[in-house]
């Protein structure tokens, strides 16, 4: 049956989009790295010391340090002097200095510093209550993958064994630090295979401990003990530079091993050496057979009959010369005595010139693939595995015996520890400890074909019984890892998504998401959260898992400077979300503010069949301008969105039509849409949402924990503003209005919400007012009562129809009068003239001046004032109770979603 051309084309487009997304992601990462390096250069001591030299050099070329021509300065100075005089010059210089400080603060204070006494990698914490038991059982192997044969036996075999037992397994190259960092957050067990202890790797080990993963360090060679390593005679055969390179890694391997604290070894002798080095918990998981090896062996042709008896020696690297010498004298003697004996060397080996006398009885094969190697081995009669008697070799595995057995070739081996676990001398193979034993073994096998065959068949049976994949999975792998535990369903499993989350509690939607999450936890729900974090110098650029009040939070890096498309559709974040979704296995996904996370996370939900609920905190789902405020700061006043009007509002943006398609699909795929107010619901109804698909779930807030402190009679009337410097919140309008007041019997408390992020955005000296102006940092939820005790009137001159208005409700609950624009969700609990004042959405400062002046003329109304309409207000508990019902309803829906848009 031929493929549907339309499906094939769609798949091609999807793959091309994914490739372009990966390319864009890589370019973004490179850009962030360059910016970080530039920042480190510009904040270095040498950069500061050479500042005068660079300034002089720039001036010699007629330019400022900024690159602008010096010739522009006089004209710019005259314009500024003529417009604002000396104060304007002072302000311009001050703003330049502030901007430099802000840029410095932005980068220095991306995240709080870890406290010195905890030894933590970063301030995020993980607790047993939100530990790995809530994640899908998964083993992560952070591994050295460049050594193909080592990876075959220690990584890919283990992956297959674990998958046979039902485990999910992820393998990451240890050099990909960011990917390993992200993978750590989602696994329940982690193994560091043959990983050296470089500083960035040690950061990963420390992170594994923070997450309570009890990491294991795994190895299949004695590469962590320099003294024993040097006992290996093969080391002496290497060039000095190569030998020094090998030995220099020993300390790094040991460092990582000891930092992990637990180990996995390929042999019992190696496990003993690891314990001797300082580990108390070391498990043994042997090298074994896998489906690839068995498949190759089964497909091999029958050996070609020959008069000669071929002895094969396989050498994967150039470090086995000393090993081969253990059998060399015995082999030479046997070949002299038995003319049918021949030698086939497969791989790299410095062969003694003594073998030259045998002419074509000695054959060299190099550059073979693994299937070619097994084929060459199968066409021989005797396989040998000589090893020098050292602890280093005792720690090696018996893989040469296994390979010979699986292609039914009799083997002679040195009596090292690993061979003794399976080889029974004279029963399924031969042991040779000296020259005489090697000679006798070669001659016995060369002269008795039936004996060779009996040993080979017995070896095959023994090896298959012990080392076949199914046997290894059910014995050794199961003993070490057990079966993956079943995830018991304890309550509703909810995965929330919000672009910000504690400790980056920024914006009303974030506060609502946090409070709802806490209350859902109290109701018995298992709540996980997908959010973002900025890049940070001290944390690898991967995800971070941490806990907030019983919620398991996953924060993925969201680089600065995303454009409109990046906020709308972010393939990298969608990929991270898919991994989190798989790990958490939620019953329902609840999305709050998705800007930056992107709508791709919703398509992931649809592909996986996981219902999702959208809380529509703003108009982002309908309008490119999130708050429907035009470039001039005025509200759009559209009700039914007209794409032609939008295109004129944001000229040059070519993706609005595609944006509309993506957003409609996202809304249509939701199991339920939630609006925080009736006014906001009506906006979405006007834009095609069926009434039965969107409900109101009024936002709650933190009610007062104590009585309000009484206002002192006769004191100036106190106003408060919490909206930040954004024009949409009315900051510019507020500033102009308060500066125009000709009286001084008032105080204005302005919250600078950027102070908690490490920089200042509101400067009192920029204001020219007659009253008293105070700028304070943003308050926490615990500080609400203290803040509102400082004011009598909340100013809320928002320039759009807000979806809700959290601070309005906080103020009303604390007997604070509210001056707010109307209509919109912000004014639904304000009764004009009773507990607040309505302002039209006209963008005129004079309108606010009139409302403020009216209150200043009657300050006595605030002596003992109590809001008479508080019983109308919602609470977080009420909101959470209703939300829990909506989420359970969505989780129970199995069909019919997406209809009615």
N, C-alpha and C positions, 0 to 999 in steps of 0.2 A: 504494500500500500504506500503510495507516494505521500510525502509530507504536504500539508496545506501550505501553499505559497504565502498566504497572508500571515499564518503563524510563524513561518520561517522568517519573513520580513520583520515581523514584530520582535522576534527574538534577536535578530540582527541589530535592530535599532536599540533594543534594551542593552545588548552587550556593548554597542558603541557608546551609549550614554554612560555605562559603567566605566568603560575605559577612559573616557574623557573626564569623568568624575575623579578617577584615580590620579590622572595627570594633574588636574587642578589641585587635588589634595597635596600631591607631592610638591608642586610649585609653591603652594601656600606654606608648607613646612619649610622649604628652602628659604622662602622669604622671611619667615619668623626666625630662622636660625641666623640669617644675615643681620636682621634687625637686632637680635640679641648680641651678636658679636660686635656690631657697631656700638651698641650701648655700653658694653664692657670696655671697649676702646675709649669711648668718650668720657667715661667716668673713672678711667684709670689715672694714677698719679702722673705718669709720663705725659698723658694728654693735657692735664691741667698745667703741668710745668711748662710745656711747650706752647701754651696759649699765646703769650706775648710774641713769640717768634712767628707763629702762624698769622697773627694779626698784622705784624709788620710786613710779612711776605704778601698778604692779601692787598695791603695798602699800596705796595710797590707796583701792583698790577691794576691799581685804580678801583679796587673792590673792597667791600666790607667782608667780614667773616661769613655772612649769610650768602655772599655771592652777588649781591646787588651792587650796581655802580655807585662809587662815592659821589659822583656828579649829581645824583638824585637827592642827596641829603639837604642841601640848602632849600630847594623848592618844597620838600616835604616839611621841613622845619617851619618855613614861612606860612604854609597852609595851616599847620597845627596851631601856630602862635596866633594867627589871625582869627581862627575859629574858637579857640578855648584859652588862649593866653598861657601863662606859666603853669597853671593848674593842669592844663591839657598835656603839656610836656612832661610834667611830673607823673601824671596818670599813665602815659604811654610807656615811660621807662619802668614804672612799677609793674604794669601788666606784663612787660617782657620778662622781668625777673620772676614774676609769679609763674609764668608759663614754663620757664625752665625748671622751677622748683616742682611744678605739677608733673611735668614729664618724668622728672627724677622720682617723685613720689609714686607715680603710677607703676613704675617698674620695680621700685624697691619694696613696695608694700602690696604686691599682688596677693599674698597670703600672709597671715600672721606667722611670726617666727616660732619655731619649735622651742619649747622651754628647755633650758639646759639641764635641768635635773631629771627629766624623763628619759632622755636618750632617744626620743621619738624621731623618726625620719621627718615627720611633718605634724601639724597640730591635729589632723584628723584621727579619730580613734575608732576602734572596732571592739565590740563587746560580745561575750558569749551569747547573749540574748539574740543578737542579730548575726550569729556566726554561720558557718558553712552548712549547718543542718538545714537551713532554709533554701539552699541552692541545689540545683540539679547536680547529682554526684558526677564529678568530672576530675580526671587526672590530667595535670599539665606537666609536660616534659619540656624543660628548657635545656637545649642540648647542643653539643658540638656535632654538626651535621656534615662537615666537610670531609671527614674520614668515612668514606662510603661503607666499608666493611664493618667498621665499629658501629656506625649508625644502623646498619642492617640488623646486627645481633642485639644491640642494646636499646635501640629506639623503636624501630619499625616492628620488630618481633614483639616487644612489650606492648606496643599499641594494639597489635592484633590479639594478643592474649587477653588484654583487658577488655577489648570490644567483645570478645567471645563471652566474657563473664557479664556483659551488659553495661560496662562503664562507657561513658563518653570520654574521649581522649583528644587533647589538643597538643600539637608539637610546635615549638617555636625555636628558631635559631637564637642562641644566646646573644648574638651580636645585634639583634633587633630589640634593643632595650625598651623602646616605647611599646612595641607589640607584646613583649613579655610582661611589662608593667600592667597593661590592660588585661592580659589573660590571667594574671595572678588574682585579680579582683573577682573572677567568676569561677575559679576552680575550688575543689574541696581537698585535693592532694596535689603536692608539687614535688617534682624530682629535678635536680640539677645534674645532668649527665655530662661528665668530663668537662666541666666549666671552670675556667681559671678565675681567681679572685681579684680581677681588676675592680677599681673603685665603683664603676657603674653597675657591675655585677653584684658587688657587696650591697649596693643600694637595694637591689632586687631581693637579696637574701633577707635583709633587714625588713623589707616590706612583707615578705612571706611570714616572718615572725610576728609582725604587727597584726596580720590578719589571722593569726592563730593556726597556720597551716602546718607547723612542725615539719619543715622541709627536709628532704633526704638528698644527700650528695651521692652520686653513683659513679662507679668507675670499673674498668675491666683490665686495668694494668696498674702496676705498682709505681705510679707516676708522682706520688706525693711524699716519697721518702728518698732523699738524695743519696744517703749512705748506701741503701740497698740498690738504688738505681745504678750507682757507679759499679756495683758488683757484677752487673750484666756485661759480659765480655763483648757483646755486640756493639756497645756504646763506643768502645775503643777503636772500632773499625770505621767510624764515621769521620768525615773531615772536621777539623777543630771548630770551625764556625757553626756547623750543624750540631755538633755535640754541645757546644756552649748554649745554643738556642734551646735545645731540649732540656738541659739542666736548669736553665733560668726559669722555666715554667713550673718547676717543682714546688717552689715556695708559694706560688700563686694558687696552684691546685690545693695545696695543704691549707692555705688560708680560707679558701671557699669551703672546703670539706669541714673544717672545724667550726666555721661560722654557721653552717647548716645544723650541725649537732647530731645528725643521724645519717646512716649510710646504707647503700645497697652495693653489694659486691657480686662479681660473676663467679667467684670460687670461694670455698671455705678458707683457703690459705690467705686470700686477699682480704677477706672479712677479718681474719685474725690480725693482719697488719694494720687495718683501719682501727681496730680496737686498741692496738698497741700505740697508735698515734694519738689516741685521746677520745675516740667515739665509744659510747657505751651501748648504743643501739644500732646494730648492723645486721641487715638481713642478706640472705644469699638468693639470687635469682640467676640461674645458669644461662649461658649461651645455649641456643637450641636450634631446632629446625623450624622452617616456616613454609608457607604455601608456595613461595617462589622456588625455594630449593627443591621441595618435593615435586613440584610440577616439572622442573627442568630434568630432574632425575628420571621421572617416569617417561619422559619423551625421548630419552637418549637411545640411540641405536645400539644394538647388540655389539659387543666388542668384536673386532676383526681378528680371526685366528692368525697366530704368528708363531714362528719357531723361537722367537726371542721372549725373554721374561723382563718386562720393563718395571723398573723401580722409579717411582715419581716422588719429587720433593717440590712442594709449593712454597714460595716465598713472596709475601705480599709487599714487603718493603726491602730496603737495603740494609736492614739492621739484624740480619739472621745468619751472618757468616760464622760467628762463634758457635751458634746452635748446630749448624750443619757439620762442623768439625767433630761433634760428638760421635757421629756415625761414619765419618769419612774413612778412617783407617779400616774399619770392619767392612765397609762397602768395597774399598779397593782390594782388600784380600779376597773377598767373595767373588768379585769380578775376575780376578786373576785365576781363581780356582774353577769358576763356572762360566764358560764362554758365552752362554746364552743370556747371562745377566747384562742388562743395559740400564742407563740412567737417563731419565727425562727431568730436567730442571724447568719448573714453571715459575717464571718471575725473575726477580733480581737476586743474584748471588755471585760472589767472587769465588769461582771454582778453582781448586788447586790445579797447578800444571800437571800434577801426577795423573790426572784423568785424560790427558791428551793422548796417552798411548793406546787408548781404546778406540780412537777414531770415531766412526759413525755409531758406535755403541753409546755415545753420549749425545744427547739432543737438548737444545735450548729453545724454549718457547717464551716469548714476552708479549706484553701489550694485549693480553687476552681479556675479554669481558668475562663476567662471572659464569654465564652459561657456557662459554668456550672453555673456561677453566675446568668446570665439572665434566665436560665432554672429554677433555684431554686426560683428566684424572681417571675417568671410567675406562679409557682405552689402555690403562696400565694394569699390572698384576699385583704390585706391592706398593703401598703408600707408606711413607715414613714421616715421623714427627719427632726428630731429635731435639732435645733441649738441654742447655747447659745447666748444671746443678747449682741453682741459686734460688734464693727466696723470690726474686723477681720472676723467674720462670715457674716456680711453684704456684705463683698467683695467676698464671695464665690459664685460659680455658682449654677444653679438650676438643675444640672445633675441628682440628685436622682429622681426628679420629671419627667424628660425626660425619664429615664430608666423605671420607673414604667408605664408611659403612653404608651410607645412603646410596652410593653407586656400586655397592657390593665388591669392594676391593679390600683385600686383607691388609692389615696395618701392623707396623712395628713402631713402638713408641718408647721414649724415655720414661722411666718410672717417676714422673712428676705427679704432684698431688691431684691435679684435675683429671689426669688419665686414670688414676686408680679408682675414681668414683664409678667408672663404668667398664673399664677394660679388665677382663679376667684372663690372666696369662695362660696361654695355651688353649683357651676355650673360645674366645671371640677376638683374639689378637695376641701379639707377642710384646713382651717388655724386654728392653735391652739397656743394661746399665754400664757396659764397658765394651771394649773393642771385640772381645771374644764373643760376647752375647750377640752383638750386631752381626758379626760374620756368620755365626751359627744360624741366626734367624733368617738371614738372606738365603743361605744355602738350603735350609729346611723347606722354606716356602718355594724356592725356585725348583726344587727337585720333586715336589709332591703337589701336583695340581689339585687333587681331591682335598688335601689338607687346607690349601689356600681357600678353596670354595667353602669348606665347612666353617672356617673362621669368619669368612666374609658374610655368610648367611646368618651365623649366630650374632655377629656384630649388628647386622641390619635389624634383626628381631629385637635385640636389647635396646638399640638406639631408638627405634620407633616406639617401643613401650614407654621409654622414659622421656624422650625429647620431641616427640611429635607435637604439633601445635595444640591439639586438644588436650593431650596429657599434661603439657606444661601449664596450660590455662587452669586446669582443674586441680593441679597439685601445687606447684611452686607459686604461680601468680595468685591463685585463690588463697593460699596460706598467707601471703604477704598483704594482699589488698582486701581480701574477702569479696563478697558480692556487694554491689552498690546498694545502699540502704533505700528502702521505699520511702518516698516523700508522702508523709501522712498529711491529709488535707485538714488542717486545723483552722477553721474559719474561712472567710472570704479572702482570696489572694488578690491584692490590688497592686498594680504597677502604675504609679503616678509619673507624669512627665511635666517638668516646669524648667524653664531656662535658668532660673536662679533657685537656690535653696540654701538653707543654713549650712555653713556660717556666712554665706553671701546672701543675706536676707534683704533683697533690694526690690522695692515696689510692693503695691497692695496685693497683686496676684500671688506673689511669693508668700506673703504673710498668710493669706487665706489657704494656700496649698499646705503650708506647714501646720496650721491649726487643724485643718481637716484631717491631715495624716495622723496627728496625735490622737485625735478623738476616734478615728477609725481603729487605731491600735487598741484603745481602751474598750472598744466594742468587740474585740477579739479578732479583728482582721489582721492578716499579714500584709504589711504595707512596705513596698519597695519604691524607690524613687530614682528616676533618670533625670540628671541635670547636667550642667556644664561647669567648667572651671577655666580660669585663664591659664596660659602657659606660666610656668614658674621655674626659676633658676635651679631650685633645690629639689625638684621632683621630676622624674622622667616624664616625657610627653606622652603619657598614657593615662588610662582611667585611674580613679582612686575610689575605693569603697570605704565607707565609714558609716557610723551610726548616729542617728538623731532621735532621741526619745522613743526607741523601739522601732524606728524605721531604718531599713537598710538602703543607703544612698549610694548611687553610682554617679560619679562626676567625670565626664569626658571633656577633653580639652577643646575649647571653642576659641580659635584665634581671634585676635582683634581685627577690626577693619573689614568685616564681612559686608559685601554689598547687598542690594535688595534681593537678588537671586539667591545669594548665599544664605540669607535669613529664611527665604521661602523654601528652598530645597537644598538640603545638605547631605550629599551621598555618604560622606565620612561619618556623620552623626547617625544616619540611618543604619549604617553597618554596625556601629557600636550598639545601637538600640536593639538590633536583631540579636546580638549576642546576649544582651541583658535579658531580653524577652525569653530566650531559650533557657537561660540559667534560672530565672525566677518562676517560669511556668504560671503566669497569673491567670485568674479567671476573667479579669476585666482590666482594661487600661483606662486610666483617667488622665486626660491631657488638659493642662491649664494653659500657660503661655508657651507657645511652641516656636516663637521667633528665634531663629538661630539653630534650634533643634531641627526645624524643617518638617515639611509635610510628608517626607519620605517615611517617617516613623509610622504614619498611619497606613501607608501602603503595606508596610511590613505586617501590621496587625491584620490587614485584609488577607494577605497571602497566607498567614498562619491560621486564619479563622478565629482570631481573638477579638471579641467585641470591644469597642472603645467608646468612651463618652467624652465629649468636648464641653468644657466650660468656657463660654465666650466672654472673656474679660474685657474685650475691646472690639473694635471694628476691623482688626487685621485680616480676618477671614473674608472681608468684603472689599476692603480698600487698601491700596498701596500705602496711603498715608494712614498709619495705624489708628489715629484718633480723628480722622476726617478733618484735619486742620490744614489749610492750604499754606503755601510757602510764606504768605504775608501774615500768618498767625491767626487768620480768621477761620471760623468754622465753615464747613462746606454747605451745610443745610440741605444736602440732598437727602431724600428719604429712600426712594428707589434709585439705586446706583445706576448711572448712565455711563457706559464705557467711553462715549465720546467726550463727556465732560471730564472724566478721569484723565484721558489722554492729553487734554489741554492743560490739566492741572499739573501733570508731571511730564512735560514735553521731553522728547528724547528717549524716554523709556519704551523700549520696543517689545517688552515681554508681557504687557498688561493682558492681552487676549489669552496667552498661555496661562498666565497667573489665574485668570478667572476660571479656566477649565480645571486646573489643579485644585483650586479651592472648592469649587462646586463638587468635585469628586470626593474630596476629603469630608465635606459636610454630609454628602449623601451616604457615605460609608459608615457614618457614626450610628451606634445603637441608640443614642439619645444625645440631644443638645441641651445645655443648661445655660440659662441667663441669670445673672445676679439681680436683675431688676425687670419690672414690667416694661419700662420705657425702652430698655435695651432689647428685650424680646420683640417689641413692635418693630424695631429696625430690621431685624432678621425676617420677621413675617412679611414685611414690605418687599423683601428681596427674594421671595419664593420659597421660604421654608414652611412646610405644612404645619399647622398649629399643633397637631398631635405629636410632632417630633421635637418640640422645644418646650421646656418647662422652666419655671422660675424657681430658683433656689437662693433665696436672699442671703447675702453674706452676713455673717455674724461679726463679732469683734470682742475684744477683751473688756468686759464690764468692770466698773470700779471695784477695787478691793477694799476700799475704805471710803469714808465720807469726805466730801470736798472741804478743803480748808476755807473758812469764810473770808470773803473779800474785806479788806480794811476800808472803812468808810472814808470818803474824801480823796482816796488815792486816784491817780490818773487811770483812765480806762485802758485796759490792756488787750491788745490784739495779737493774734498768732497766725503764722503762715507756715505751712509744711510742704509746699509743692515743689521745692527745688527751683532751679533756674530755667526750667523749660518754659517756652512761650505758651505751650498748650495748657499749662497749669496757671497761666496768668501772671507770671513773675514780672514781665516788663510792664504790664498794665498796672500791677500793684505798686511797683516802684514809682511810676509816673504819678499815680494817684496820691500816694502818701507824700511825695515831694511837693505836690501842689497845695497841701493843707497849710493854711496860714496860722494855725494855732499849735500850741505845744503841750496841751493837756492830755497827752496820750503816750503809750509805749507800744512798740511793735517788737515781738519776738519772732525771729525768722530762723527756721531750721535749715542748716546746711547739711543736706544728706550725703554730701561727698566727703565730709570730714572723717567719717568712719572708714572710708576707702583709702585714706592716706593723703588726701590733698584738700585744699580749700577752694570753694567755688563762689562764695558770697563774701564780699569785702565791705565792711561798714563805711570805709572812707570813700567808696564809690557813690554813696548815698548822700544827698543834701536835704536833710529833713529838720524840722523844728522840734519834733517830738524826740523821744528816746528810742534808739534802735539797738537791739541786742541780737547777736548771731550765736546760735547754740548748735551743738552736734545733734544728729538724729538720736532719738530716744529708742530704747528697746521696749519690748512689750511689758517688761517689769517696771519700766519708768513712765508708763502712760499717766498715772495719777499725778505724779510729780510735775510732769510737763503741763498738764491741763490746769493744775493749780495756779500756774503762772499767768493764765490768760482768762479774759472774760468773754472774748469774741473770737471765733475762728473765721478767718477770711479764706474763702474758697472760690476765687474768681476764675474757675476753669473755663477754658474757651472751647469746650466741646461738650456734647451730651454724654456725660460720663455713664459708664455701665453701672456704676455703683457709687463710690465715694466713701472709703473706709474711715478717713479722718472725720468726716461729717458725723458719722454714727458714734465714733468715740467721743466727740465733743458733746453731742446731744445727750449721751448717757451720763455725762459729768456736769450737766447743768451749765453748759457753755453755749451762748448764743451763736448762731451760724449765719454768716452772710454768704450766700451761694448763688451761682448762676442757675437758671431754670429755663427750659425743661431739661430733663435728663435724670438718670438714676440718682445723681447726687442730691436732688431736691425732693425725692419722694417721701422722705420722713421729716421734711421741714414744712411747717405750717406758717405761711407768710404772716408776719406780724404777731405770731404766738410764741414760736421758739426760734425764729430766724427771719431773715430778710431775703426775698428773692430778687435777683438781678437779671435783666434780659441778657441774652447772649449777643451783645452788640459790639463788644470789643472796645468800648469807650471808657477811658479812665474816669471821666466825669461822673458816670453812673455809679461807680464804686465810691467816689468822693461823696456823693450825695447820701448814700447809705451810711457811710462811716460818720459823716457829719451829723446825721439825724440821731445816731446813738450817742455821739459826744455831747449833743445838746440835752440829753436826758440820761445822765449816768446813774441817777438814783434808781432806775429800773433794775439795776444789777445788784442792788443791796438785798441779799437773801434770795436772789432769783432761783427758781426751780423750774425745770422744763416740765410742763404738764402733760407731755405726750410720750413719755418714755416707754409706756407699756406697748407702744406700737413697734418698738424696735426688736429686731431679731437678735439671737445670740448664736455663738459658735455651736453650742450644744444643739440648738434647734436646727441649725443648718446641717450639722453632721448627721443628725438623726434622719433627716429627710434625704440627704445625699446617700447615706448607707442604703436606704430603700431603693433609690434610683440605680445604684451600682449593682445591687443584688438582682434587680429586675433585668438590667442589661446583661449580666453574667448568665442569666437563665435563658436568654433568647438564643435560639439556635437557627432561626431563619427569619426572613422577612425584613432584615435590616437594609437600609438604604432606599426604601420606598418613600415616596411622598415629597421629594424635593422638586 
